[in-house]
Amino acid sequence: MPNPNAILSNRIRFDPPLEGRDLAEAVRGGEQSVDLGGDRRIRLDPADERSVGFARVLSELAGLGLPAYLELDSESGRIERLLIPTVGRVLSVATSEDGGVEVTVDRSHARHPVPGDSPDRDILERDLRAALESKVPIALVKDFQGRVIDVRDFTPDPEGPMPPFPEPGDEPLPVPWRPKRWWEYVIIWPLRRLWWWIRYPWWWWRCPSSKSAQGIFDAMAATTCDPLTVPIPCIPFKYPYDGCWARANEMCRLMVLMGRDPAKVWIDGRLIAASPNALDCHVHWGWHVAPTLCVRGAKRWWSTTRMVIDPSLFTTPVTEAQWKGAQGDPNASLTNTGREIYIRPPWTPLHDDAQYTATKADLAAYRIALYNESIQNGPPPYCP
């Protein structure tokens, strides 16, 4: 059964409150405790060098309205491990090749496995399938290797901020295909081609050169977070497990400020990508997204090529074919869209996050996830 010495709390309150106090001094003074609701209270051990980091993570989660999962020592009650659950609704539960199950949830592009040799496999599958049927929000708890170890119902703290949480959605209906009318071939298609040739010189000059595209890529990569400080507004490229849509949207915002016109490319499939920033050197996704830019002269001097800007996987702009090839599924499908689409349907609001409020909240959550992983496992990279 799941760890009996673990607490999942949607309520996090510091006692005494942290307002106006130095967090490190409060913890090292030995008087700091955390109220987790339901008469559950833990003391942050000043002798544990991780305690200041734990306090920061818990404070950030409280501010975001997100839960914490704490595994406690059965004798001393001190924190052995702090994990950050994925909050959402179950979208699918499927049997995996190793006899386990694999679950996907909204607001996550990861494929979350319950290994076949997990002692709690049957219990977790039962709870996941029940959540799939009921569509109720859950807190999906994973270890640092991404394996599901616990599933709990999620109820937001009524006194705290509400996390960005969508209503359940449905798969968008496909647009019915119809044959073109004769006048579309005779009139519309030639006019479109003529307009394309008229505007092509302007379009060609609007696209950056290969050298400029590398400069744009480097500017995006330079915003990466230091894993042990994660200062705002850094982008957590070194947390590859989840959150690609927020990273892509922030990069698009920055590129627009640079006078560029980015779009996005989405990939769907059973993706597995190598990453030195993942503890087991690979990440498993159901989909992924990154910004794209048209680049002139990437192949031939007179042509333009759509190049992908993805510092989570590469150190240079790459073609869409190269980007797809690095994600381990030759049968994966690519979809090009404008930059206004924030997150993949039906994962919630299909369209723009024009004020960047969701982007900021999601980046904050994944920054603190990177920090939490780093204080307990050391900072990435973990693999050559």
NORZI-V819765 format. One record per residue. N is the residue number from 1. PHI is phi in degrees with one decimal (* if undefined). PSI is psi in whole degrees, -180 to 180 (* if undefined). D_CENTER is the distance of its C-alpha to the mean C-alpha in Angstrom with 2 decimals. Layout:
n=N phi=PHI psi=PSI d_center=D_CENTER
n=N phi=PHI psi=PSI d_center=D_CENTER
//
This chain:
n=1 phi=* psi=158 d_center=28.51
n=2 phi=-55.3 psi=157 d_center=25.39
n=3 phi=-52.7 psi=117 d_center=26.16
n=4 phi=-70.8 psi=-15 d_center=28.91
n=5 phi=-98.7 psi=22 d_center=28.32
n=6 phi=-108.4 psi=143 d_center=24.76
n=7 phi=-122.3 psi=129 d_center=24.00
n=8 phi=-108.2 psi=118 d_center=21.12
n=9 phi=-122.7 psi=132 d_center=21.70
n=10 phi=-95.0 psi=-3 d_center=20.53
n=11 phi=-121.6 psi=122 d_center=23.16
n=12 phi=-130.2 psi=116 d_center=23.08
n=13 phi=-133.1 psi=135 d_center=26.18
n=14 phi=-91.1 psi=139 d_center=27.74
n=15 phi=-133.0 psi=113 d_center=31.47
n=16 phi=-72.2 psi=162 d_center=32.95
n=17 phi=-58.1 psi=152 d_center=30.50
n=18 phi=-85.3 psi=-12 d_center=28.79
n=19 phi=-54.7 psi=127 d_center=29.74
n=20 phi=76.8 psi=8 d_center=31.85
n=21 phi=-118.7 psi=149 d_center=31.66
n=22 phi=-75.1 psi=124 d_center=30.30
n=23 phi=-61.4 psi=-45 d_center=27.60
n=24 phi=-63.2 psi=-43 d_center=28.78
n=25 phi=-65.4 psi=-39 d_center=32.39
n=26 phi=-62.1 psi=-41 d_center=31.71
n=27 phi=-73.3 psi=-45 d_center=30.20
n=28 phi=-71.3 psi=-17 d_center=32.80
n=29 phi=-73.3 psi=-14 d_center=35.56
n=30 phi=84.6 psi=3 d_center=35.02
n=31 phi=-104.5 psi=-1 d_center=35.20
n=32 phi=-85.5 psi=128 d_center=31.56
n=33 phi=-130.9 psi=167 d_center=30.40
n=34 phi=-126.7 psi=126 d_center=27.59
n=35 phi=-89.2 psi=118 d_center=28.46
n=36 phi=-104.3 psi=12 d_center=26.08
n=37 phi=82.4 psi=158 d_center=28.24
n=38 phi=61.9 psi=38 d_center=30.81
n=39 phi=61.5 psi=21 d_center=33.03
n=40 phi=-100.0 psi=122 d_center=30.40
n=41 phi=-139.8 psi=133 d_center=30.54
n=42 phi=-123.9 psi=151 d_center=29.57
n=43 phi=-104.2 psi=136 d_center=30.85
n=44 phi=-80.8 psi=119 d_center=28.85
n=45 phi=-72.2 psi=114 d_center=30.92
n=46 phi=-66.4 psi=-18 d_center=32.12
n=47 phi=-81.2 psi=-14 d_center=33.05
n=48 phi=-89.4 psi=118 d_center=29.50
n=49 phi=-64.1 psi=-15 d_center=28.01
n=50 phi=-85.3 psi=-11 d_center=24.51
n=51 phi=-62.8 psi=-38 d_center=25.65
n=52 phi=-62.5 psi=-42 d_center=25.07
n=53 phi=-63.6 psi=-42 d_center=21.44
n=54 phi=-59.3 psi=-42 d_center=21.21
n=55 phi=-62.2 psi=-41 d_center=22.80
n=56 phi=-65.0 psi=-44 d_center=20.33
n=57 phi=-61.6 psi=-47 d_center=17.31
n=58 phi=-63.6 psi=-39 d_center=19.28
n=59 phi=-64.2 psi=-43 d_center=20.35
n=60 phi=-64.5 psi=-43 d_center=16.90
n=61 phi=-63.0 psi=-41 d_center=15.79
n=62 phi=-60.5 psi=-41 d_center=19.11
n=63 phi=-66.6 psi=-29 d_center=18.56
n=64 phi=-90.8 psi=-8 d_center=15.29
n=65 phi=74.5 psi=25 d_center=16.98
n=66 phi=-105.9 psi=153 d_center=14.72
n=67 phi=-83.5 psi=166 d_center=16.56
n=68 phi=-126.4 psi=147 d_center=17.32
n=69 phi=-118.3 psi=116 d_center=18.64
n=70 phi=-117.8 psi=124 d_center=21.54
n=71 phi=-96.1 psi=124 d_center=23.72
n=72 phi=-110.4 psi=149 d_center=27.16
n=73 phi=-68.3 psi=130 d_center=30.22
n=74 phi=-65.2 psi=-25 d_center=32.82
n=75 phi=-96.5 psi=-52 d_center=35.64
n=76 phi=-87.7 psi=-22 d_center=34.48
n=77 phi=78.1 psi=5 d_center=31.57
n=78 phi=-77.9 psi=161 d_center=29.48
n=79 phi=-74.1 psi=122 d_center=25.73
n=80 phi=-89.1 psi=-40 d_center=25.26
n=81 phi=-153.3 psi=139 d_center=21.48
n=82 phi=-118.2 psi=124 d_center=18.79
n=83 phi=-121.4 psi=153 d_center=15.57
n=84 phi=-111.4 psi=111 d_center=12.80
n=85 phi=-67.8 psi=157 d_center=12.55
n=86 phi=-90.8 psi=123 d_center=9.97
n=87 phi=-99.6 psi=130 d_center=11.90
n=88 phi=172.5 psi=-171 d_center=12.68
n=89 phi=-108.4 psi=143 d_center=15.31
n=90 phi=-71.7 psi=131 d_center=16.06
n=91 phi=-102.5 psi=-32 d_center=16.26
n=92 phi=-158.4 psi=150 d_center=17.95
n=93 phi=-135.2 psi=121 d_center=19.64
n=94 phi=-133.8 psi=147 d_center=21.33
n=95 phi=-72.0 psi=135 d_center=23.62
n=96 phi=-99.5 psi=170 d_center=22.55
n=97 phi=-64.7 psi=-27 d_center=25.02
n=98 phi=-87.1 psi=8 d_center=25.56
n=99 phi=90.2 psi=-1 d_center=26.67
n=100 phi=-89.5 psi=-158 d_center=23.56
n=101 phi=-132.4 psi=161 d_center=21.13
n=102 phi=-130.9 psi=131 d_center=17.63
n=103 phi=-122.4 psi=143 d_center=15.61
n=104 phi=-119.5 psi=145 d_center=12.90
n=105 phi=-130.2 psi=160 d_center=11.80
n=106 phi=-71.5 psi=161 d_center=10.86
n=107 phi=57.6 psi=34 d_center=7.70
n=108 phi=-155.0 psi=137 d_center=5.99
n=109 phi=-103.8 psi=6 d_center=6.71
n=110 phi=-83.2 psi=155 d_center=7.98
n=111 phi=-100.1 psi=117 d_center=11.72
n=112 phi=-99.6 psi=115 d_center=12.81
n=113 phi=-94.2 psi=145 d_center=16.43
n=114 phi=-107.3 psi=106 d_center=19.44
n=115 phi=-60.2 psi=151 d_center=21.79
n=116 phi=-62.5 psi=-27 d_center=25.28
n=117 phi=-94.4 psi=10 d_center=26.91
n=118 phi=-67.3 psi=132 d_center=25.06
n=119 phi=-65.4 psi=-18 d_center=27.90
n=120 phi=-106.6 psi=19 d_center=26.06
n=121 phi=-53.9 psi=-51 d_center=25.13
n=122 phi=-65.4 psi=-41 d_center=27.49
n=123 phi=-64.4 psi=-45 d_center=26.64
n=124 phi=-66.7 psi=-41 d_center=22.88
n=125 phi=-62.5 psi=-42 d_center=23.51
n=126 phi=-59.1 psi=-47 d_center=25.93
n=127 phi=-68.2 psi=-37 d_center=23.63
n=128 phi=-68.1 psi=-41 d_center=20.74
n=129 phi=-68.6 psi=-34 d_center=23.26
n=130 phi=-64.6 psi=-40 d_center=24.74
n=131 phi=-67.9 psi=-36 d_center=21.47
n=132 phi=-62.6 psi=-41 d_center=21.04
n=133 phi=-70.0 psi=-42 d_center=24.59
n=134 phi=-84.4 psi=-22 d_center=24.48
n=135 phi=62.3 psi=24 d_center=21.11
n=136 phi=-81.9 psi=151 d_center=20.96
n=137 phi=-65.4 psi=143 d_center=17.82
n=138 phi=-130.4 psi=163 d_center=17.08
n=139 phi=-108.3 psi=111 d_center=15.46
n=140 phi=-93.6 psi=114 d_center=14.31
n=141 phi=-98.4 psi=126 d_center=15.10
n=142 phi=-123.5 psi=149 d_center=14.17
n=143 phi=-78.8 psi=-177 d_center=15.89
n=144 phi=-72.2 psi=-11 d_center=14.63
n=145 phi=-92.7 psi=3 d_center=15.18
n=146 phi=86.8 psi=7 d_center=12.85
n=147 phi=-84.7 psi=135 d_center=16.05
n=148 phi=-70.8 psi=128 d_center=16.53
n=149 phi=-121.2 psi=-12 d_center=19.35
n=150 phi=-162.5 psi=153 d_center=19.75
n=151 phi=-137.5 psi=127 d_center=19.24
n=152 phi=-133.7 psi=151 d_center=20.48
n=153 phi=-64.7 psi=148 d_center=21.08
n=154 phi=-116.7 psi=123 d_center=19.23
n=155 phi=-127.1 psi=118 d_center=21.44
n=156 phi=-61.0 psi=150 d_center=20.41
n=157 phi=-64.6 psi=118 d_center=22.84
n=158 phi=-64.4 psi=-20 d_center=25.40
n=159 phi=-95.5 psi=-5 d_center=26.28
n=160 phi=-107.7 psi=-180 d_center=22.85
n=161 phi=-69.3 psi=150 d_center=20.35
n=162 phi=-86.5 psi=129 d_center=18.67
n=163 phi=-68.3 psi=155 d_center=14.88
n=164 phi=-66.3 psi=107 d_center=13.55
n=165 phi=-134.3 psi=123 d_center=14.38
n=166 phi=-85.7 psi=159 d_center=15.50
n=167 phi=-77.3 psi=153 d_center=18.66
n=168 phi=-61.3 psi=139 d_center=18.70
n=169 phi=-115.0 psi=173 d_center=18.98
n=170 phi=-117.7 psi=155 d_center=20.91
n=171 phi=-59.3 psi=134 d_center=20.45
n=172 phi=-63.1 psi=143 d_center=21.95
n=173 phi=-71.9 psi=138 d_center=25.50
n=174 phi=-67.8 psi=147 d_center=26.30
n=175 phi=-75.6 psi=122 d_center=28.61
n=176 phi=-62.7 psi=135 d_center=32.02
n=177 phi=-82.0 psi=142 d_center=33.42
n=178 phi=-140.2 psi=150 d_center=36.91
n=179 phi=-68.6 psi=151 d_center=39.27
n=180 phi=-71.0 psi=145 d_center=40.00
n=181 phi=-75.4 psi=159 d_center=43.25
n=182 phi=-60.0 psi=-38 d_center=46.01
n=183 phi=-69.5 psi=-23 d_center=45.84
n=184 phi=-68.5 psi=-38 d_center=42.16
n=185 phi=-69.6 psi=-40 d_center=43.28
n=186 phi=-81.4 psi=-35 d_center=46.39
n=187 phi=-112.7 psi=-57 d_center=45.21
n=188 phi=-66.7 psi=-48 d_center=41.46
n=189 phi=-61.4 psi=-46 d_center=40.38
n=190 phi=-61.7 psi=-38 d_center=43.01
n=191 phi=-65.2 psi=-39 d_center=42.15
n=192 phi=-64.0 psi=-44 d_center=38.48
n=193 phi=-64.0 psi=-40 d_center=39.47
n=194 phi=-63.7 psi=-46 d_center=41.94
n=195 phi=-62.0 psi=-38 d_center=39.45
n=196 phi=-61.3 psi=-45 d_center=37.00
n=197 phi=-68.7 psi=-34 d_center=39.80
n=198 phi=-65.5 psi=-43 d_center=40.87
n=199 phi=-90.1 psi=-6 d_center=37.49
n=200 phi=-58.1 psi=-47 d_center=36.54
n=201 phi=-57.7 psi=-42 d_center=38.06
n=202 phi=-63.0 psi=-45 d_center=36.19
n=203 phi=-62.7 psi=-42 d_center=32.91
n=204 phi=-60.2 psi=-45 d_center=33.59
n=205 phi=-72.3 psi=-25 d_center=34.22
n=206 phi=-70.9 psi=-25 d_center=31.15
n=207 phi=-79.6 psi=136 d_center=28.93
n=208 phi=-69.8 psi=157 d_center=28.48
n=209 phi=-73.3 psi=171 d_center=30.25
n=210 phi=-59.4 psi=-39 d_center=28.65
n=211 phi=-65.9 psi=-43 d_center=29.41
n=212 phi=-66.2 psi=-38 d_center=27.87
n=213 phi=-62.4 psi=-38 d_center=24.69
n=214 phi=-65.4 psi=-38 d_center=24.43
n=215 phi=-63.3 psi=-40 d_center=24.98
n=216 phi=-64.8 psi=-44 d_center=22.17
n=217 phi=-57.9 psi=-47 d_center=19.82
n=218 phi=-62.3 psi=-36 d_center=21.18
n=219 phi=-65.8 psi=-38 d_center=20.70
n=220 phi=-67.9 psi=-46 d_center=16.97
n=221 phi=-62.5 psi=-29 d_center=16.75
n=222 phi=-69.6 psi=-14 d_center=18.96
n=223 phi=-84.8 psi=2 d_center=16.43
n=224 phi=-59.7 psi=151 d_center=14.48
n=225 phi=-82.2 psi=141 d_center=14.46
n=226 phi=-71.8 psi=120 d_center=17.26
n=227 phi=-61.3 psi=-24 d_center=15.68
n=228 phi=-99.5 psi=1 d_center=18.65
n=229 phi=-130.3 psi=-31 d_center=18.82
n=230 phi=37.0 psi=60 d_center=15.48
n=231 phi=-72.4 psi=141 d_center=17.58
n=232 phi=-66.9 psi=137 d_center=16.58
n=233 phi=-107.7 psi=42 d_center=15.73
n=234 phi=-61.4 psi=157 d_center=14.29
n=235 phi=-103.8 psi=125 d_center=11.06
n=236 phi=-79.5 psi=65 d_center=9.24
n=237 phi=-62.1 psi=-26 d_center=9.79
n=238 phi=-82.5 psi=7 d_center=11.14
n=239 phi=-114.6 psi=84 d_center=8.11
n=240 phi=-83.0 psi=-7 d_center=7.45
n=241 phi=-66.5 psi=-33 d_center=6.53
n=242 phi=-160.2 psi=167 d_center=2.86
n=243 phi=90.5 psi=18 d_center=1.19
n=244 phi=-61.2 psi=-33 d_center=4.67
n=245 phi=-65.2 psi=-36 d_center=6.47
n=246 phi=-71.6 psi=-40 d_center=6.76
n=247 phi=-61.6 psi=-44 d_center=7.80
n=248 phi=-63.7 psi=-41 d_center=10.02
n=249 phi=-67.9 psi=-39 d_center=11.48
n=250 phi=-66.7 psi=-40 d_center=12.40
n=251 phi=-63.3 psi=-40 d_center=13.96
n=252 phi=-61.7 psi=-42 d_center=15.85
n=253 phi=-59.6 psi=-45 d_center=17.15
n=254 phi=-66.6 psi=-38 d_center=18.39
n=255 phi=-66.4 psi=-38 d_center=19.99
n=256 phi=-62.0 psi=-41 d_center=21.77
n=257 phi=-63.8 psi=-25 d_center=23.15
n=258 phi=-84.8 psi=3 d_center=24.44
n=259 phi=86.0 psi=16 d_center=26.31
n=260 phi=-102.1 psi=170 d_center=24.32
n=261 phi=-125.5 psi=75 d_center=23.35
n=262 phi=-75.5 psi=158 d_center=19.96
n=263 phi=-125.2 psi=-166 d_center=18.75
n=264 phi=-135.6 psi=151 d_center=15.77
n=265 phi=-125.5 psi=136 d_center=15.82
n=266 phi=-116.4 psi=143 d_center=13.93
n=267 phi=-126.1 psi=136 d_center=14.56
n=268 phi=-123.6 psi=134 d_center=15.09
n=269 phi=166.2 psi=-170 d_center=16.52
n=270 phi=-92.8 psi=84 d_center=16.51
n=271 phi=-88.8 psi=141 d_center=14.63
n=272 phi=-142.4 psi=119 d_center=15.09
n=273 phi=-123.1 psi=139 d_center=14.60
n=274 phi=-72.0 psi=137 d_center=16.30
n=275 phi=-149.2 psi=123 d_center=14.60
n=276 phi=-69.2 psi=-13 d_center=16.78
n=277 phi=-93.8 psi=4 d_center=13.99
n=278 phi=-102.3 psi=142 d_center=13.41
n=279 phi=-60.1 psi=-34 d_center=16.18
n=280 phi=-103.0 psi=16 d_center=17.55
n=281 phi=73.1 psi=1 d_center=17.07
n=282 phi=-141.4 psi=154 d_center=15.06
n=283 phi=-123.6 psi=149 d_center=11.73
n=284 phi=-118.5 psi=118 d_center=12.06
n=285 phi=-123.4 psi=157 d_center=10.22
n=286 phi=-96.5 psi=-23 d_center=11.82
n=287 phi=-159.8 psi=169 d_center=10.77
n=288 phi=-159.0 psi=155 d_center=9.30
n=289 phi=-143.6 psi=149 d_center=10.22
n=290 phi=-152.4 psi=158 d_center=11.86
n=291 phi=-73.7 psi=157 d_center=14.78
n=292 phi=-130.6 psi=155 d_center=18.33
n=293 phi=-135.5 psi=144 d_center=21.70
n=294 phi=-76.5 psi=136 d_center=25.20
n=295 phi=-127.1 psi=128 d_center=27.06
n=296 phi=-89.9 psi=141 d_center=30.85
n=297 phi=77.5 psi=12 d_center=32.78
n=298 phi=-67.7 psi=-33 d_center=29.98
n=299 phi=-114.3 psi=-53 d_center=32.24
n=300 phi=-132.0 psi=147 d_center=35.50
n=301 phi=-59.3 psi=-29 d_center=36.62
n=302 phi=-93.4 psi=-3 d_center=37.23
n=303 phi=-107.4 psi=167 d_center=34.01
n=304 phi=-120.1 psi=150 d_center=30.42
n=305 phi=-133.5 psi=137 d_center=27.36
n=306 phi=-78.5 psi=116 d_center=23.81
n=307 phi=-112.8 psi=145 d_center=21.73
n=308 phi=-96.8 psi=135 d_center=17.99
n=309 phi=-108.2 psi=101 d_center=16.50
n=310 phi=-140.6 psi=83 d_center=13.65
n=311 phi=-66.1 psi=-11 d_center=14.06
n=312 phi=-73.3 psi=-18 d_center=11.34
n=313 phi=-122.9 psi=-25 d_center=13.97
n=314 phi=-134.3 psi=171 d_center=17.21
n=315 phi=-115.4 psi=8 d_center=19.63
n=316 phi=-156.0 psi=158 d_center=21.23
n=317 phi=-60.5 psi=144 d_center=20.86
n=318 phi=-133.9 psi=159 d_center=21.25
n=319 phi=-72.0 psi=164 d_center=22.53
n=320 phi=-62.5 psi=-35 d_center=20.57
n=321 phi=-64.9 psi=-42 d_center=22.63
n=322 phi=-65.6 psi=-41 d_center=21.68
n=323 phi=-62.4 psi=-45 d_center=17.95
n=324 phi=-64.0 psi=-43 d_center=18.43
n=325 phi=-62.3 psi=-25 d_center=20.77
n=326 phi=-82.5 psi=-2 d_center=18.36
n=327 phi=-111.6 psi=13 d_center=16.12
n=328 phi=76.7 psi=6 d_center=18.92
n=329 phi=-132.3 psi=101 d_center=19.82
n=330 phi=-65.2 psi=-18 d_center=22.83
n=331 phi=-92.7 psi=3 d_center=22.83
n=332 phi=-63.5 psi=153 d_center=19.40
n=333 phi=-111.4 psi=145 d_center=19.79
n=334 phi=-109.1 psi=143 d_center=18.81
n=335 phi=-134.5 psi=127 d_center=18.81
n=336 phi=-97.3 psi=136 d_center=19.46
n=337 phi=-139.2 psi=173 d_center=18.98
n=338 phi=-72.0 psi=173 d_center=19.56
n=339 phi=-78.7 psi=-10 d_center=17.04
n=340 phi=-72.6 psi=-23 d_center=17.51
n=341 phi=-75.5 psi=124 d_center=15.29
n=342 phi=-87.5 psi=-51 d_center=12.02
n=343 phi=-139.5 psi=150 d_center=10.23
n=344 phi=-64.3 psi=131 d_center=11.81
n=345 phi=-67.5 psi=149 d_center=14.85
n=346 phi=-94.1 psi=33 d_center=15.69
n=347 phi=-69.9 psi=-2 d_center=12.38
n=348 phi=129.4 psi=-172 d_center=14.06
n=349 phi=-28.0 psi=114 d_center=15.70
n=350 phi=-64.6 psi=-35 d_center=16.12
n=351 phi=-100.6 psi=-159 d_center=17.40
n=352 phi=-68.0 psi=156 d_center=16.95
n=353 phi=-109.7 psi=68 d_center=15.52
n=354 phi=-60.9 psi=-32 d_center=18.73
n=355 phi=-90.7 psi=-3 d_center=18.90
n=356 phi=61.7 psi=25 d_center=15.34
n=357 phi=-72.6 psi=-44 d_center=15.32
n=358 phi=-66.8 psi=-38 d_center=12.08
n=359 phi=-59.5 psi=-47 d_center=10.53
n=360 phi=-63.0 psi=-43 d_center=12.21
n=361 phi=-65.7 psi=-43 d_center=11.30
n=362 phi=-67.8 psi=-41 d_center=7.51
n=363 phi=-63.1 psi=-39 d_center=8.10
n=364 phi=-61.8 psi=-41 d_center=10.67
n=365 phi=-65.0 psi=-41 d_center=8.82
n=366 phi=-80.4 psi=-24 d_center=6.62
n=367 phi=-63.6 psi=-45 d_center=10.01
n=368 phi=-71.8 psi=-28 d_center=11.88
n=369 phi=-66.2 psi=-41 d_center=9.97
n=370 phi=-62.2 psi=-45 d_center=10.91
n=371 phi=-62.2 psi=-44 d_center=14.30
n=372 phi=-62.4 psi=-42 d_center=14.85
n=373 phi=-63.3 psi=-40 d_center=14.41
n=374 phi=-71.4 psi=-37 d_center=16.64
n=375 phi=-73.4 psi=-18 d_center=19.41
n=376 phi=-104.7 psi=-24 d_center=19.84
n=377 phi=-121.2 psi=0 d_center=19.53
n=378 phi=86.8 psi=155 d_center=20.30
n=379 phi=-74.9 psi=150 d_center=18.16
n=380 phi=-70.4 psi=162 d_center=16.77
n=381 phi=-81.1 psi=154 d_center=17.88
n=382 phi=-107.3 psi=-15 d_center=19.03
n=383 phi=-132.0 psi=158 d_center=20.44
n=384 phi=-60.2 psi=* d_center=22.82
//
